[in-house]
């Protein structure tokens, strides 16, 4: 039985509430079939059904299907006491909505009787029908006018139309915004005149889901302006949507920002057919995949192969007696599309002029960049391209020490001097957090005081981190630009490619913030704010606002598209929002791009990047919101289930982020007693936030370390793959490919593991039990300290006593094997205590997570040795256990120290 007064805090979002309400209605309606009409119990059951139905009516008013008209017909059935038929129809509608198949065949709802044949047709439907979407019309019109609008649009639809659509009419500004938030089917918005502002249909149970809309603080006094204002908000919150405006205002009286806001402006007297065709054309433009389509067309052409690649067209595979199974496994299309041709509709990645150039431009529009480049050998390469393109030998990069190893290798290639920034430690769970803004500013001011500010070129940070920590990108950029107005920012968003497609996440991405700050700093309003800020600064106080006359917005983001969106392995993109790109960086960027990009890129990867762009423009909002919802629901399940709570804890925001970085005070997304906490305020204001799709489970009470838990339990028993472990945690992730059934499978697996652990504990002898308790104590109370970056040995410091090290010099010095030696790990601490300074001659990188504990030229501290001795990962790149740590010989360091000192004096 359902609770007749459901607490809305138990539902994470409207999608969850909607589907569960339909399931509740289905369950309670089935009980109507057996009631005695006119009985007290029967009347109570009818009231219960009506109450759920009323709740659903207010939700369904924001969707085209099943639609308020059909909801009205269903309600009439209750009034006519047709309970059996009503229950049958509710069951069928619920099945249609839960299955989602109606979106490939919306005609399933056209049968007002919704008989069993309609559902059977849906079950057999192969999904090859026209794609369905919905159009939001915003205007305060009567029901009769709405029906006429539906009729007129239906009249101009033809069987030749490539897409099907339904319409959703909202009569107020607030209801339009709520529809955009709730309804991911909406792909186009038509605003007709200026709607009234206030909604009249927000019921109390909807309020928790629409607070962000109710708090928009829009000036609604002049409702004549609300049409253009709504258009601008649509572009802000869901920029992928096409927006159209219907007005009677003469062209000469339309403001420029109104003209720029909408994709097209219509006048009421114009034919509705033109509006219909424009809507379809807008959808088709986004639906195009220039390179993927060109590759498909190429694969259909008969060709003669007289160049490299015997595998092309599959000739060397399907005719083989020994590897034809390889061809059968992948299918013919894979080989038909395998070519090195850049003609026939295809294009050159190194110098695109056709379909690839168009595909990259469409990706740029989708991701909000000024320029986007496809990369087919991973974000490791993207990172090296950007660093090498922008930083010259001897220039300085402020860099997150815990960033991916590719950045450190990029420093070696570029010859840049890194100034390493330390993240705050989370020792209880053997992981690092993120770099506090104050530390970045302190390092920058140190460099300024040392007279090296002119050499500082770039700030490089990981956003979001492996464990899900996300920076306040706007705050970081604004306060750093106040100190150095021409700073270049490289945001490594390898795990954050999906973030641009829902608003909470988007506002913490490099491209969104770059665009926002560029507009802000060019405005007269900001100039006034800046001058007032400068006037009120106390003596010696540093400005937190950039000078609008000096500031330049130069932002680069690298994204592993394949990690969180639809792309083949190694598909990556570089997004650029650099107002000085053409003037200062384009040539060197293209040289670096050619340096690292293969002359034979994989076309399948490029096609997947093109197709993946199409997907996020149509369903990115829905899929990202769904992945967040599933992560949240899983959190709640673990927190609420007594058997799961016995062994597992989902780590909270408070576990990851110290109080001083959480101005909102939000410490957890879900509490078993109070339900869900809304994340909007935290994501807007806090210095760091936690991406809920990264779910870290503390497993210390199992007595099993992370690596063993991953391999012995998750992989071996259930074939569940995860990315990362620490001593006492495992990291799980949801993404746009995660399904409800996969989350259910994961939950069931954890339950079975918990049951198995119960059985194992019962079988332990007293001696074994003591060992087990010691393991638990070690994993839950013994926290080995996490070492900070020590420092570069003075032989490799750019300037003695000033942050920055010559990592390239140290790296190349180790080319000569006579310059280094090995010391067994067990002998390192005694050697250090005897007074010898050990200096690393190579990278030491535990994997995962893939960032270096030691870099060439770094002094080996006691803390680092202790950390390496307790590491429980089996893969440590650069470390050979049979030999030990590879360190520079003392004589080499002394010789290098003399060379460095002479070079430093020469520079001075």
C-alpha angles and dihedrals in degrees: 000000000000125000108260089215104042115194106235088213087074091065118072097204143352092266091061092044092048097052094041090049091054090049090049090050091049091052096046093043091056087060090058091071093070101040123115106241112242094015122128091242090048093051090050091051092049091051090049091053092046091051093054089043092054090051090051093048091061090050096044091053086079094055133067094216130088080003135197092273092063091041087057091051090051092051090051088057090059090049089051089050092239090148100156093050091044092053091049093052093046089052091052095046090049090052091050093050096043093047093048088210091121088076090068091043110024090168086082085084094049093081101086089199091054089205125185091264090065091056093046088054090052092051090052094043111118097209094244095116127106117299113252128219138161132239120214114219115194117199138114098247135148124256089253091054091048090052090050090051090052091047094049093049092046089053093059095046114103136189088249093064110115094218139035123222141181127202132237116198120204121181103200139049094243093048090051091054091047090051090052090051096045103034117063091176090075110106102160136033126207114192112196112198118312117321123211112261111229124074118226098194107059103124122200093256091055095051098084090056096050104040092112088058095045088052097052092111094215116174098242097172093100103047090180088077096048095091095062091037090055090048091054092048091051088055090048099048101029107014093168091072123097112239128202132181128209114199146148093218111121117247091245090058097048113105120235094243089054092051091049094046099062130060089220138355121218134189121225094242091061121103116271088224090068090054091048093050091046092053092051092045091053091053092047092052090058091041092060116104104190100190098033090050092047090051092050091050092047091052090058094056121098107238140176113229113216099146137069124307112065087192090067112114086009093268096137091045111042093043092051120101090205108044104026088110086066089058093047091052095055099031131229098281092065090059096038087058093047108105144125093217118127094188135069093064094319125107146210117261091205094053109011120190103156138026095354092049090051092046091052091048090052089049089050090055092047095050096039098243132134091227132014127190126194118227123194101190102060139269089287085073093041089056093051092047093055096045094046092045097053109029126066126205110283095022120122130245123191101215138180104247090215095055122120118291092246090072092055091050087048088058089054091051093047095043089230123157110238122215101199120219119205122223118220110264126244094199096171089068099029096244141107127245122205137290114276114233092233091061091053091050092047092053091047092051090048089056091047091052090050091054094247100112092107089061094052106104112160147021111210120192136164112241112206108013124222088263095048106262112151127196128228089247096186094051093046094049095044096050094043092048088052087063099034111017095190097050115141115222124209112190112192100213096169091138095035106063090117094055097089093070104067124047104236091054097037094062089064097053126103097236096048093048093045091056092044095050093044090058092042097052092047093055126099089225091063093047090057090046091050095049091049090048093051091047092055097047115119120232110286093009116134119231117248092199125074122240106255091215093056107029120109123188109223113161132162127185126190117200133189095219090183092059099061108005136047109289138115117262114292093021107144140161136209113211119196131195100171118144088196096047098111093039100045114008114025098090096046090043092054090047091052090045091054091045093060103027120091118240085222104051119181107260093200090061091049091049090050091053089052093048092043089056090055090051097053092047091056105030106007092106092051097043096046092048089048092051089052091048093051091049090051094047090051090051090053092048094054092045094049101042114088095207093049092045089056092071108010136059124187104221114237136216088263091056091056106032125049117231095252090066095050109075090168092059090227108151103166139016095219135028120186091222102043103025125218127007116207115242102203098098094046093049090050099047116014121101090230132016133187120242103229092210087071104075116189114195119200108218100175094119091060089068088228123114121234098256093050092045090053096048105031099039114018101034105029098040104031107014090235111158122209133175108222146018136182128195092284107010142067123204119223124185136197120205140170089286095054115111134199089248092054090052089048090050091051091049091049091049092053090049091052090047090051091050091048091050089052090055093046091052092052091053096052121111118228091261092048090047090055091052090048092051090049089055091050091049090050092051096043104034110018106079115179109215117254112231123233121221102284106206142273114273110253088249087069103034115119090219120004111257094008124103113259134080138211097238093163092055091052092045095052093042087066091060085089108069090205088070097066143043138191126249120190112245091239090059097048098084095048089047092052091048089054087062103259117137111223117207123192117237096191143025117280107200125175110208120241113055091029105216123119124260088191132023128192110283095021121130112242109234128200089246091057092050091049090049092051092050093057098042111125099194117108096213119069113164115218095018122104109193093199090058106027132218117349108229137168119262115249093240090056091051092051092049092047091048090059092050092048092048092051091048091049093051091048091054091049 
